[in-house]
């Protein structure tokens, strides 16, 4: 439905509380991931996209935290489309969820959905990327993203000479990515010459194309910082077609299984690792605590750390840490 229907859906929420949940499908419709539709507590899970395994790992953490409880989870896939996300939040409100766990694609564009949830007295637990309208969410459960970026810069400085050319593939629509880049720049200072900052939209395929452009226009580039692992892996794939540039360093942020595999095989240098499983667990518990009338901290921070070839075996490549 179009977002103009959210207000109508909100007004009708009380009537629709007894209605069934939407059917599942690849189009991004909602699905029941845990428990049953008769569960006494229903949580909505709204990631920015399920095209990144990071968000599935968060959902796995949510499901682990509610295991054995009278709680069900209703998941949707906005497919990196904020307008679609807003519509889906309206659908979740109408379906009768009690709380929503949400990671926005656009930190400003998500505000109408947050307002609709507030108008329906449905608490929102904001995950991964802090929204602009902090007054409309109960808490933010997120990685220490600035630290992740700073860790990448510190390691890169150890490996490159001062003045080395560096390119960045970012996703400026997301505050988490902005924070990572800010942390990177704060730690790097004037050590590097950042020759390009391009919007990879968080996607491997977009980053692959952009990296081709970077390599053509900046043949002396020494490192590429993909502000999440999919964008870093796009750079890895682009560099595979340029063996003459095999010495270019590639860093990401996530600590994804695919990112760690690339680190182990030497095609990626490092990643500022997160623990999406812990984000999911803490978000689910925060939702349950809010619904139970408990006070939760406004910011729940999950630590980040650097994974390189030196320690990748400690964390393994089969799953998230």
N, C-alpha and C positions, 0 to 999 in steps of 0.2 A: 504494500500500500504506500501511497505517497505520504510524506511527513505531515502534510496538512491534515491527515486523518488522525495524528497522534492525539490531539486534544479531544477529538471525539472518542477515541479509544480510551483515553484516560477517564472521561466522564462516564463511559460505559463499563469501566472496570468492575465496579461493584456488582453489576448485573452478570458479568461474564466470569466471575470467580469460579462458578461451578462448571464452566465450559472445559472441553478437552484441550490438550496441548496440540500445537501445530504438527503436521507430519514432517518426517525428515526427508532430506534430499540434497543433492549437490548444488542446487540453486541457492542454498543458504537458508533454507527453512529450518525451524528449530527441531531439536531432537532430544529425547530423554536419554541421558548418559548414565544415570545412577538412580536406583530406587524405582518407584512407580509413580504414575500420575496421582495416586491416592495418598502419597506421602503428605504428612502434616505440614512440612516446610518445603517450599519450592524455591530454588535459587536459579536465577538466570545468569548464563555465562556469555559475555559479549566481548570476544577478542577483536582486534583490528582485522585479522585475517587468519584463516586456518591454513594458508599456503606457506606458513612458516612453522616448522615443527616446534618452535619455542612455545607457541600458544597451545599446542596439544599437550606439551609437557606441563604447562600450568594447569590445564584441565585435569590431567592425571593426578596432580597434587591435590586439587579440589576434591576429586573423587576419593582419594586416599583418606583425606581428612574427615569426610562424612561417612566413610564406610562403617556400617553397623548402626548408623543413626537413621531416624525416620525423616530422611531428607532426600530430595531428588534434585537433579540438575537439568536445566533446559538450556542447550547450547545452540548458538546461531553462528553463521559465517557471513559477515558483511563483505568479505572479499576486497578489503582495502578501499571501501567506498563509504565515506562518512554519511552521505545521504541515505544509503541503504541501511547503515547501522542505526540511524535515527528512526527509520521506519520499523526496524526489527525490535528496537526498544519499545516502541508503541505496541507491537504485537505481544511482547512479553508482559507488558503492563496489563493488556486486555486479558491475557491468559491466566492471570492471577498469581504471578510470582510474588514471593514475600520480600526478596532482596535481589539486587543485581550486582554481579561482579563484572566490571567493565574496563577494558583497555582501549582508549580512543584511537582512531586513526588521525583525526584532526583535533587538537586540544581546544580550539575555539569553536569549530563547527559542531562539536558534540553538545554544546550547551542546551539547545532546544530539547534534546532527549533527556538530559539531566533535569531540566525544569519539569518536563512531563512526569518523570519519576517522583520528583519532589511534590508535585501537585497531587499525586496519587498516594503520598505517604509511603513510598517504597524506597528504603535506603539503598544508596549506591556505594559499593566498595570499589574505589579507583585503583587499578593495577598498572604497573610497569611505566606508564607515561602519565605524569600528573596533568590533570585538566586545568584550564585557566580558571574556571568557576569553582574554586575550592570550597565555597560555602554550600555547594550543592552535593558534596560527597562527604561521607562519614569519615573516611580515612583513605590514605594513599599507601598502598603496599608496593614498594618498588625497590629495585636494585640500587646500589650506590653508583649511579651512572657516571657521575663526575670522576669518581675514583677509577672506574674502569677505563675511561679515556686517559686519565693521568698515568695509569700503569702502562698503557700502550706507548705513550710518549716517552716515558722514562726508559723503557726497554729499547725503543727505537734510537734514542740518543746514545745508548751504549754501542750501537752497531753502525751508526752513520757519522760522518764528519759534519761539523757545523757548516751551515749553509747548503746542505744537501736539499735537492728538490723533492718535495713531497706533494702528492695529490690526495684529495679527500673525496670519497663518495658518501654522501650524507643522505638523510631523510628529514629535512627541516620541518615537515608537518608534525613531527612527533617530538614532544618535549624531552623524552628520554634520549633521543638522538642528539638533540641540541645540547643537553647536559653532557653527554659523552664528548662531543666536540669541544665544548667549553673546557672540560677537564683536560683534554688533550692539549689545547692551546695554552692553558694556564701553566701546565708543566713544561711544555716545549719552549715557551717564551719566544725569543728571537733566534732560537737555535736552527730552525728549518726555514727554507723558502717554500711556503705553501703556494704552488703554482696554479692549482685549480681546486675549486670546490663545486661539485656537481650533485644534482639531486637524483639519487638512484632509486628513490621511492621505496626503499627497503627490499627490493626484489633482485634476485640473482640475474635474471635475463636483462633487466634494465642496466644493471651495473656492468654486465659483460660488454654491452654496446658502448657504454660511456668509457670504459677502460680502453677499448680500441681507439676511441678519440683521444684519450689522454696520451697513449703511447705514440700516436701519430704526431701530436702537437708538442709533446714534451719528451723527446727521445732520451734526455738525460735524467729523467725522473728516477729516484732511488727507492721510493717506498710509496705504497698506496694504503691508506687507512679507510677500510670499509666500516662504517659505523655500526653495522651489524654483520653477523657471519654470512648471511646470504649475499650481501653486497660484496664482502671480501671474497667469497667463493666465485662470484662473477668475475672479479679481477683475476683470480687464479686461472679460470678457464680462458680468459682473454690472453693472459701471459703464456699459456701453453702453446699458442700459435706463434709465439715470438721467442724461440730458443735463444736468440742473441741477447734477450733481456732477462735471462733466467736469474740474474742476481737481484732483481727488484724484490724488496721485502713487501709482504702483504700481511696486514693485521686486521682483525675483526673484533667484534664484541658479541658475546653470547656464551661461548663454550659449548656449542652444539656438537652432537656426534659427528656430523659431516665436517665441521670445522676442525675438530680434534683429529679426525682421520687425515685431513689435509696437512695438519701440523706434523703428524707422525710420518707422513710420506715426504715431507720436506717442501711441499708446494706452498704452504702458508706458514708464516713466521710465528704468530702468536694471536691470542684472543683474550680480551678482558672478560673473564668467565662469570656468568650468573648461575643462579640455581632456581630455575623456573618452578621446580617441584616445591621448593620452600615458599616461593611467592604464592603458589596455588594453595598450599596448606594454610599459610597465614591469612590469606584472603578469605578462605572458607570459614576459618575460625572467627575472624573479625565479623563476618556477616552473621554468624550464629550468635556471637556475643551481643551485637547491636540488637538483634531480634529478641534477645533475652533481657534487654534493658541495661546491659553493662556499658560502661564507658570504655572506649578504645582510644589509643593514641592516634593523633591526627596523621602522623607519619610513621610508618613501620618500615624500617630500612633493612634490606637483605644484603649482606656483604658481597663484594666482588673481589676477584683475585686473578692473577695472570697465569695463563697456561701457555707454555712453549714446548719445544721438543725436549727440554731438560726434565720436565715433570709431567708430560702428557700421559705416561704410562700409569701414574698414580691415580688418574681419574678415569682411565679407560675410554674407549671410543664407541662403545655399544649403546650408551645412553647419556643422559644428562647427569650432572653432579648435584 
